Amino acid sequence: MGPAPARGGVPPPAPSPGPRAPGGPRTAAERPPEPVGQAEADGRWLPLRRLRSTANDQRIDLALDDIDPFRGFAGLPPAGRVPTGAVAAWQDRLNEAWAVLVGHDRDQADAIAASARCLVPLEAGPERWKVSATSADSSGAFGLTTPEDGLSLAVTLVHEFQHTKLLALIDVVELCEPGDEVHYAPWRPDPRPVSGLLHGAYAYLGVTDFWRRYRSAARGAPARLAQFEFARWQAALRRTLPVLRTSRLLTALGAEFVAGMAASSEAWSDEQVPPAALALAQDIGAVHRIRWRLRNLRPDVARVTAAAEAWLAARSNPDTGPMPLTVVGAPRGEPPEPHVELAHLRLLDPARFDALVENPAELATALREASRADLLLVAMDYAGAARAYQSDVARAPDRVEPWTGLAVAHRRLAVPEQRVLVSSPEVVLAVHRRIRELGGADARPEALSAWLTAAGRRPT
């Protein structure tokens, strides 16, 4: 990311008018520089704005780079020029973030201040996906969509700094070899190669440590949020690090590095999390995992068709064995996560959350992507959520979101007949869709799951 200002159609200098008569008008060269706002307003010069903050005598100085023509990150589109009035909001977020970082991990803050050079605003796009990124070719440049608050910016700085450190390391040593392995990552909607899984795990190792430290001093609502986030990402590491450790693509140094990551995570395994925060983190983790399966896994077409035909003929399920799956790639980026937003609302403003449970009609204005079923799931009314998701599936049978919530609700209800819906929701969805394609009426997802689970005749 180039820190130099970009020029925008500056005309060539006019010929010198010669000496100025006493008391006459000043030439452009003699006039004092215009304030930034005026210089920007004339459209001939776009200054590079800077964000600076100091906390406990520790200072950070970052460029807000919204002008460099080559500031994109691996296909992530940069946002346009930040309006002058909106720069103050970025400054406020940095002030909040820097106070948090310096207050809870001075060593980490020192390292970030020494290495971070600029923030590059990225375009959220029409779907309002949240993204952040680090460039291997421009160390210290962090791309990100507009931060919601100072705490989220603090987490983003920690996250991207972890990537910066790892990029510097792999510039010197090789940690993994190229290969076609892809895996589930609890922080991404798309399948990840081993190199990407390693990068993500290292980034979230730093994020988990941030929340671990922050929760020790936070009080009230921020403490509840920190407990939830620590439990959420610690569980993600416990799921991911064993996968990395068994990969044959790691080099000897890579295996040693991942073992060190695992040792750090395991050192936190005895730290207690309040039961409510832990249960909520487990549900949110299940939402991500199940939605990933529905978006990225495609069951064998022939087996799906055979099952759909048997259902339509009221025969027994012809095959209750595991169905072969193909991994497909979902788009990059973090789609809106209403369950996470609702979980944050429950933790940060429980009175507001309870009011929404009592009057879900207000959801349309509070959280546009959330449904009443999502609200019931985060409220841990799993039976009510399952009924609401059934209705949502009936209205929009191809939408992934209600299928996700239905499977998560049944994961908690633990009904044996819904085992396939919980473990392989993509199979139930594929068969359900094929039944409709063959001209059958919509099958109830729970009835279809029960039929797929056991080799019995379907209900009539």
C-alpha positions as CSV (number, residue, x, y, z in Angstrom):
1,M,0.0,0.0,0.0
2,G,1.6,3.2,-1.1
3,P,1.6,5.8,1.7
4,A,2.2,8.7,-0.8
5,P,-0.7,10.9,-1.7
6,A,-2.3,10.3,-5.1
7,R,-2.7,13.1,-7.5
8,G,-6.0,13.7,-9.3
9,G,-5.7,15.8,-12.4
10,V,-3.4,18.5,-11.1
11,P,-2.8,21.0,-13.9
12,P,0.8,22.0,-14.9
13,P,2.2,25.0,-13.1
14,A,1.4,28.4,-14.7
15,P,4.3,30.5,-15.9
16,S,5.7,32.8,-13.3
17,P,4.0,36.2,-13.4
18,G,7.1,38.0,-12.3
19,P,7.7,40.1,-9.2
20,R,4.7,41.1,-7.2
21,A,4.0,44.7,-6.7
22,P,3.8,45.8,-3.1
23,G,0.3,45.2,-1.7
24,G,-0.7,43.3,-4.8
25,P,-2.2,39.8,-4.8
26,R,0.0,36.9,-3.7
27,T,1.0,34.2,-6.2
28,A,0.0,30.6,-5.5
29,A,3.5,29.8,-4.3
30,E,3.5,32.7,-1.8
31,R,0.1,31.9,-0.3
32,P,0.0,29.7,2.8
33,P,-1.3,26.1,2.2
34,E,-5.0,25.7,2.3
35,P,-6.7,23.6,5.0
36,V,-7.1,20.0,4.0
37,G,-10.8,20.4,3.6
38,Q,-10.4,23.2,1.1
39,A,-7.6,21.4,-0.8
40,E,-9.8,18.3,-1.1
41,A,-12.8,20.3,-2.1
42,D,-11.2,21.7,-5.2
43,G,-10.8,18.1,-6.6
44,R,-7.2,18.6,-7.7
45,W,-5.5,16.9,-4.7
46,L,-6.5,14.0,-2.5
47,P,-4.5,14.1,0.7
48,L,-3.7,10.8,2.5
49,R,-5.4,11.1,5.9
50,R,-3.8,9.7,9.0
51,L,-5.2,8.1,12.1
52,R,-3.2,8.6,15.3
53,S,-3.9,7.5,18.9
54,T,-2.1,7.4,22.2
55,A,-2.9,5.3,25.3
56,N,-0.7,5.1,28.4
57,D,2.1,6.8,26.5
58,Q,2.0,4.2,23.7
59,R,1.3,5.7,20.3
60,I,0.0,4.2,17.0
61,D,0.2,6.1,13.7
62,L,-1.7,4.7,10.6
63,A,-2.5,5.9,7.2
64,L,-6.1,5.6,6.1
65,D,-5.3,4.6,2.5
66,D,-8.3,5.1,0.3
67,I,-6.4,6.5,-2.7
68,D,-3.7,4.1,-3.8
69,P,-4.8,2.7,-7.2
70,F,-3.2,-0.7,-6.3
71,R,-4.6,-1.1,-2.8
72,G,-6.8,-4.2,-3.5
73,F,-6.4,-7.4,-1.5
74,A,-6.5,-10.7,-3.5
75,G,-9.6,-9.7,-5.4
76,L,-11.3,-8.0,-2.5
77,P,-12.5,-4.7,-3.9
78,P,-11.3,-1.5,-2.1
79,A,-13.9,1.0,-1.0
80,G,-14.0,4.4,-2.5
81,R,-12.8,7.6,-0.9
82,V,-13.9,7.8,2.7
83,P,-16.0,11.0,3.1
84,T,-14.3,13.7,5.1
85,G,-17.0,13.5,7.8
86,A,-16.6,9.7,8.1
87,V,-12.9,9.9,8.9
88,A,-13.7,11.0,12.4
89,A,-15.6,7.8,13.0
90,W,-12.6,5.8,11.9
91,Q,-10.5,7.9,14.4
92,D,-13.0,7.2,17.2
93,R,-12.9,3.5,16.5
94,L,-9.1,3.5,16.6
95,N,-9.0,5.4,19.9
96,E,-11.3,2.8,21.4
97,A,-9.4,-0.1,20.0
98,W,-6.0,1.3,21.0
99,A,-7.1,1.8,24.6
100,V,-8.3,-1.8,24.7
101,L,-5.1,-3.2,23.2
102,V,-2.7,-1.2,25.3
103,G,-4.7,-1.9,28.4
104,H,-5.0,-5.6,28.1
105,D,-1.8,-6.7,26.3
106,R,0.9,-4.1,26.2
107,D,3.5,-6.3,24.5
108,Q,1.0,-7.1,21.7
109,A,0.2,-3.5,21.3
110,D,3.9,-2.5,21.1
111,A,4.4,-5.1,18.3
112,I,1.3,-3.9,16.4
113,A,2.4,-0.2,16.7
114,A,5.8,-1.1,15.3
115,S,4.6,-3.1,12.3
116,A,1.2,-1.7,11.2
117,R,1.4,1.0,8.6
118,C,-2.0,1.6,7.1
119,L,-5.7,0.6,7.1
120,V,-7.3,0.1,3.7
121,P,-11.1,0.4,3.7
122,L,-12.7,-2.5,1.7
123,E,-16.1,-2.7,0.0
124,A,-18.6,-4.7,2.0
125,G,-20.7,-5.3,-1.2
126,P,-24.4,-5.5,-1.6
127,E,-24.6,-8.5,0.8
128,R,-22.8,-6.5,3.5
129,W,-20.2,-9.2,4.0
130,K,-17.6,-8.4,6.6
131,V,-14.0,-9.0,5.5
132,S,-10.5,-8.2,6.5
133,A,-7.2,-9.1,4.8
134,T,-3.4,-8.9,5.0
135,S,-1.2,-8.6,1.9
136,A,1.9,-10.8,1.6
137,D,3.4,-8.1,-0.6
138,S,2.7,-5.1,1.6
139,S,3.7,-5.9,5.2
140,G,1.8,-3.8,7.7
141,A,-1.1,-3.0,5.5
142,F,-4.5,-4.2,6.8
143,G,-7.6,-4.2,4.6
144,L,-11.0,-4.2,6.4
145,T,-14.6,-3.2,6.0
146,T,-15.8,-0.3,8.2
147,P,-15.4,-1.5,11.9
148,E,-18.6,-1.5,13.9
149,D,-16.9,-0.4,17.1
150,G,-13.6,-0.1,18.8
151,L,-13.6,-3.6,20.3
152,S,-14.2,-5.2,16.8
153,L,-11.3,-3.1,15.4
154,A,-9.0,-4.3,18.2
155,V,-9.8,-7.9,17.4
156,T,-9.2,-7.2,13.7
157,L,-5.8,-5.6,14.4
158,V,-4.8,-8.7,16.4
159,H,-6.1,-11.1,13.8
160,E,-4.4,-9.4,10.9
161,F,-1.1,-8.9,12.8
162,Q,-1.0,-12.7,13.3
163,H,-1.2,-13.1,9.5
164,T,1.6,-10.5,9.1
165,K,3.9,-12.5,11.4
166,L,3.1,-15.8,9.7
167,L,3.7,-14.3,6.3
168,A,7.1,-13.0,7.4
169,L,7.9,-16.5,8.8
170,I,6.9,-18.4,5.6
171,D,9.0,-15.9,3.6
172,V,12.0,-17.5,5.3
173,V,11.0,-21.2,5.9
174,E,8.5,-23.6,4.3
175,L,5.8,-24.8,6.7
176,C,3.6,-26.8,4.3
177,E,3.8,-28.1,0.7
178,P,1.3,-27.5,-2.0
179,G,-1.5,-30.0,-2.3
180,D,-5.2,-30.5,-3.1
181,E,-6.4,-31.2,0.5
182,V,-9.3,-28.9,1.5
183,H,-10.9,-28.8,5.0
184,Y,-13.6,-27.1,7.0
185,A,-12.5,-24.0,8.8
186,P,-14.8,-22.7,11.6
187,W,-14.1,-19.1,10.6
188,R,-14.7,-19.3,6.8
189,P,-17.7,-20.2,4.6
190,D,-15.5,-21.8,2.0
191,P,-13.3,-24.9,2.1
192,R,-9.7,-24.1,2.9
193,P,-6.4,-25.7,1.7
194,V,-3.9,-26.7,4.3
195,S,-2.0,-23.4,3.9
196,G,-5.2,-21.4,4.4
197,L,-6.2,-23.5,7.4
198,L,-2.8,-22.9,9.0
199,H,-3.1,-19.2,8.5
200,G,-6.6,-19.1,9.9
201,A,-5.7,-21.2,12.9
202,Y,-2.7,-19.0,13.7
203,A,-4.8,-15.9,13.4
204,Y,-7.5,-17.2,15.7
205,L,-4.9,-18.4,18.2
206,G,-4.2,-14.7,18.6
207,V,-7.9,-13.8,18.7
208,T,-8.5,-16.5,21.4
209,D,-5.7,-15.2,23.5
210,F,-7.0,-11.7,23.1
211,W,-10.5,-12.7,24.5
212,R,-8.8,-14.8,27.2
213,R,-6.9,-11.8,28.5
214,Y,-9.8,-9.3,28.0
215,R,-12.3,-11.4,29.9
216,S,-10.1,-11.3,33.0
217,A,-10.5,-7.6,33.5
218,A,-13.8,-6.8,31.7
219,R,-17.0,-6.4,33.8
220,G,-20.7,-6.7,33.0
221,A,-21.8,-7.0,29.4
222,P,-18.3,-6.9,27.9
223,A,-17.2,-9.7,30.2
224,R,-20.1,-11.9,29.0
225,L,-19.2,-11.2,25.4
226,A,-15.5,-12.1,26.1
227,Q,-16.5,-15.4,27.8
228,F,-18.6,-16.3,24.8
229,E,-15.9,-15.3,22.2
230,F,-13.2,-17.1,24.1
231,A,-15.2,-20.3,24.3
232,R,-16.2,-20.0,20.7
233,W,-12.7,-19.7,19.3
234,Q,-11.1,-22.1,21.7
235,A,-13.5,-24.7,20.5
236,A,-12.7,-23.8,16.9
237,L,-9.0,-24.3,17.6
238,R,-9.7,-27.7,19.3
239,R,-11.5,-28.8,16.1
240,T,-8.9,-27.5,13.6
241,L,-5.5,-28.1,15.2
242,P,-5.8,-31.9,15.2
243,V,-6.7,-31.8,11.5
244,L,-3.6,-29.8,10.8
245,R,-1.4,-32.0,12.8
246,T,-2.5,-35.1,10.8
247,S,-1.9,-33.4,7.4
248,R,0.8,-35.0,5.3
249,L,1.5,-31.7,3.6
250,L,3.2,-30.1,6.7
251,T,6.9,-30.0,6.5
252,A,9.0,-31.0,9.6
253,L,9.2,-27.3,10.6
254,G,5.5,-26.9,9.9
255,A,4.7,-29.9,12.2
256,E,6.8,-28.4,14.9
257,F,5.1,-25.0,14.5
258,V,1.6,-26.5,14.7
259,A,2.6,-28.5,17.7
260,G,3.6,-25.2,19.4
261,M,0.2,-23.7,18.5
262,A,-1.5,-26.8,20.0
263,A,0.5,-26.5,23.2
264,S,-0.6,-22.9,23.6
265,S,-4.3,-23.8,23.0
266,E,-4.1,-26.8,25.3
267,A,-2.6,-24.6,28.1
268,W,-6.0,-22.7,28.1
269,S,-8.2,-25.9,28.2
270,D,-8.7,-25.8,31.9
271,E,-9.9,-22.3,32.0
272,Q,-13.6,-22.2,33.0
273,V,-16.4,-20.6,31.1
274,P,-19.8,-19.9,32.6
275,P,-22.3,-22.6,31.4
276,A,-24.6,-20.1,29.6
277,A,-21.8,-18.6,27.6
278,L,-20.4,-22.0,26.8
279,A,-23.8,-23.4,25.6
280,L,-24.3,-20.3,23.4
281,A,-20.9,-20.7,21.9
282,Q,-21.5,-24.3,21.2
283,D,-24.8,-23.5,19.4
284,I,-23.1,-20.7,17.3
285,G,-20.3,-23.1,16.4
286,A,-22.9,-25.7,15.3
287,V,-24.7,-23.1,13.2
288,H,-21.5,-22.3,11.3
289,R,-20.5,-26.0,10.8
290,I,-23.9,-27.1,9.6
291,R,-24.3,-24.1,7.3
292,W,-20.9,-24.9,5.9
293,R,-22.0,-28.4,5.1
294,L,-25.2,-27.2,3.4
295,R,-23.2,-24.7,1.3
296,N,-20.2,-26.8,0.4
297,L,-21.1,-30.5,0.3
298,R,-23.0,-32.2,-2.5
299,P,-24.2,-35.8,-2.0
300,D,-23.9,-38.4,-4.8
301,V,-26.6,-37.6,-7.4
302,A,-27.5,-41.2,-8.2
303,R,-27.9,-42.1,-4.6
304,V,-30.0,-39.0,-4.0
305,T,-32.3,-39.9,-6.9
306,A,-32.7,-43.5,-5.7
307,A,-33.7,-42.3,-2.3
308,A,-36.2,-39.7,-3.7
309,E,-37.8,-42.4,-6.0
310,A,-38.1,-44.8,-3.1
311,W,-39.8,-42.1,-1.0
312,L,-42.3,-41.3,-3.7
313,A,-43.1,-45.0,-4.1
314,A,-43.6,-45.3,-0.4
315,R,-40.8,-47.9,-0.2
316,S,-38.2,-48.5,2.4
317,N,-35.0,-46.4,2.3
318,P,-32.9,-48.4,-0.1
319,D,-29.5,-47.5,1.5
320,T,-28.9,-46.2,5.0
321,G,-25.1,-46.2,4.6
322,P,-23.0,-43.0,4.4
323,M,-23.5,-41.2,1.1
324,P,-20.5,-40.1,-0.9
325,L,-20.0,-36.3,-0.8
326,T,-18.3,-33.9,-3.2
327,V,-16.8,-30.7,-1.8
328,V,-17.7,-27.6,-3.8
329,G,-16.5,-24.0,-3.1
330,A,-18.8,-21.4,-1.6
331,P,-17.9,-17.7,-2.2
332,R,-15.2,-16.1,-0.1
333,G,-16.2,-13.6,2.6
334,E,-18.2,-13.7,5.7
335,P,-22.0,-13.6,5.0
336,P,-24.3,-12.0,7.5
337,E,-24.6,-14.1,10.6
338,P,-27.9,-13.3,12.3
339,H,-27.3,-15.9,15.0
340,V,-24.0,-14.3,16.0
341,E,-25.6,-10.9,16.0
342,L,-28.5,-12.2,18.2
343,A,-26.0,-13.9,20.5
344,H,-24.1,-10.6,20.9
345,L,-27.4,-8.8,21.6
346,R,-28.4,-11.4,24.2
347,L,-25.0,-10.9,25.9
348,L,-24.6,-7.2,25.6
349,D,-28.3,-6.0,26.0
350,P,-30.3,-8.8,27.5
351,A,-33.3,-6.5,28.2
352,R,-33.5,-5.7,24.5
353,F,-33.1,-9.3,23.5
354,D,-35.9,-10.4,25.9
355,A,-38.1,-7.6,24.4
356,L,-37.6,-9.0,21.0
357,V,-38.5,-12.5,22.2
358,E,-41.7,-11.1,23.5
359,N,-42.4,-9.0,20.4
360,P,-40.5,-10.7,17.4
361,A,-42.2,-8.3,15.0
362,E,-39.5,-5.8,16.0
363,L,-36.9,-8.0,14.4
364,A,-37.5,-6.5,11.0
365,T,-36.0,-3.2,12.2
366,A,-33.5,-4.5,14.7
367,L,-31.8,-7.3,12.7
368,R,-33.0,-7.5,9.1
369,E,-31.5,-10.9,8.3
370,A,-32.8,-12.6,11.5
371,S,-36.0,-14.6,11.7
372,R,-38.3,-15.5,14.6
373,A,-36.9,-19.0,14.4
374,D,-33.3,-17.7,14.8
375,L,-34.5,-15.7,17.8
376,L,-36.0,-18.7,19.5
377,L,-32.8,-20.8,18.8
378,V,-30.5,-18.2,20.4
379,A,-33.1,-18.0,23.3
380,M,-32.5,-21.7,23.6
381,D,-36.1,-22.6,23.0
382,Y,-35.1,-25.5,20.8
383,A,-38.6,-27.1,20.4
384,G,-40.1,-23.7,19.5
385,A,-37.2,-23.0,17.1
386,A,-37.7,-26.4,15.4
387,R,-41.4,-25.7,14.8
388,A,-40.6,-22.2,13.4
389,Y,-37.9,-23.5,11.2
390,Q,-40.2,-26.2,9.8
391,S,-42.6,-23.4,8.8
392,D,-39.7,-21.5,7.2
393,V,-38.6,-24.5,5.2
394,A,-42.1,-25.0,3.9
395,R,-42.2,-21.4,2.7
396,A,-38.7,-21.4,1.1
397,P,-37.5,-25.0,0.8
398,D,-34.2,-24.1,-1.0
399,R,-32.9,-21.6,1.5
400,V,-30.0,-22.9,3.5
401,E,-30.7,-20.8,6.5
402,P,-33.9,-22.5,7.9
403,W,-32.3,-25.9,7.2
404,T,-29.3,-24.8,9.3
405,G,-31.4,-23.7,12.2
406,L,-33.6,-26.8,12.1
407,A,-30.6,-29.1,12.3
408,V,-29.0,-27.1,15.2
409,A,-32.3,-27.2,17.1
410,H,-32.5,-31.0,16.7
411,R,-28.9,-31.3,17.7
412,R,-30.0,-30.1,21.1
413,L,-33.3,-32.0,21.2
414,A,-31.4,-35.2,20.6
415,V,-34.2,-37.2,19.0
416,P,-32.6,-40.4,17.6
417,E,-34.8,-40.3,14.5
418,Q,-33.3,-37.0,13.5
419,R,-29.7,-38.3,13.4
420,V,-29.2,-37.8,9.7
421,L,-30.6,-34.3,9.8
422,V,-28.1,-33.4,12.5
423,S,-25.0,-35.2,11.1
424,S,-25.7,-34.9,7.4
425,P,-28.2,-32.1,6.7
426,E,-26.9,-31.8,3.2
427,V,-28.3,-35.3,2.4
428,V,-31.8,-34.5,3.7
429,L,-31.8,-31.2,1.8
430,A,-30.7,-32.9,-1.4
431,V,-33.3,-35.6,-1.2
432,H,-36.0,-33.1,-0.3
433,R,-35.1,-31.1,-3.4
434,R,-35.0,-34.1,-5.7
435,I,-38.4,-35.2,-4.5
436,R,-39.8,-31.9,-5.5
437,E,-38.0,-32.0,-8.9
438,L,-39.6,-35.4,-9.6
439,G,-43.0,-33.9,-9.0
440,G,-43.6,-34.9,-5.4
441,A,-45.2,-32.8,-2.8
442,D,-42.9,-31.1,-0.2
443,A,-41.8,-33.7,2.4
444,R,-41.6,-32.7,6.0
445,P,-37.9,-32.5,6.8
446,E,-38.2,-34.4,10.1
447,A,-40.3,-37.2,8.5
448,L,-37.8,-37.5,5.7
449,S,-34.9,-37.5,8.1
450,A,-36.5,-40.3,10.2
451,W,-37.0,-42.3,7.0
452,L,-33.3,-41.8,5.9
453,T,-32.1,-42.7,9.4
454,A,-33.7,-46.1,9.6
455,A,-34.5,-48.7,6.9
456,G,-38.2,-48.6,7.4
457,R,-41.2,-47.6,5.2
458,R,-41.9,-44.0,5.1
459,P,-45.0,-42.6,6.9
460,T,-48.1,-42.3,4.7
